[in-house]
Amino acid sequence: MFFDENKGVMNPSFFKLSDFLWDDCDKFIKKHWKGIKQELGLPLLKADDIELDWQIKPLVCLEQYLQVLYATKEYPQLLILWMSIDEDSVELVRQGKYKLPDSCLVAGPSYSPDFSCKNIITLAAHDSVDVMLAAYEALRERILAPSEKLIHRLVDYPIVWHKNKEF
């Protein structure tokens, strides 16, 4: 969880894409996201319930997400991006028509360890090999021993934050 010495725990929002194939995953994420916020005593934001079409390019979805935030004038203190942060996404959130206020911190994965921008922090984009292996094992278990129970796998993945010169 993100913590600011002056403000305490920051109230974040989580930008993700969803579709009919990911409904169960989306419900799982929303349930736990809301549980985390409730446990920390953080109010739910309208942004916590925004759902967009995963078939649209991520940058277009992010712009649509920003449009909703702009229309409601309710911005999270922290926006956690699921998509990779690059020059185009930074331009959108910091200089676009629906840009976020400077008070909104943005965090997410980036393939560039040298990437640096005001109020944006990045972590190393992950290699999905461990995730694919866990998915393979779950699929194999499902095929060999079908059941009605959902299979959940936790995959340990170290988070490597990039240093941001401006943050």
TADADA-V82710 format. One record per helix or strand of 3 or more residues. SS is the DSSP state (@ for helix, = for strand). FROM is the first residue (numbers start at 1). TO is the last residue. If there is no record, write none. Layout:
# TADADA-V82710
SS,FROM,TO  SS,FROM,TO
This chain:
# TADADA-V82710
=,12,15  @,20,39  @,46,49  @,58,72  =,78,81  @,87,95  =,105,110  =,120,124  @,129,144
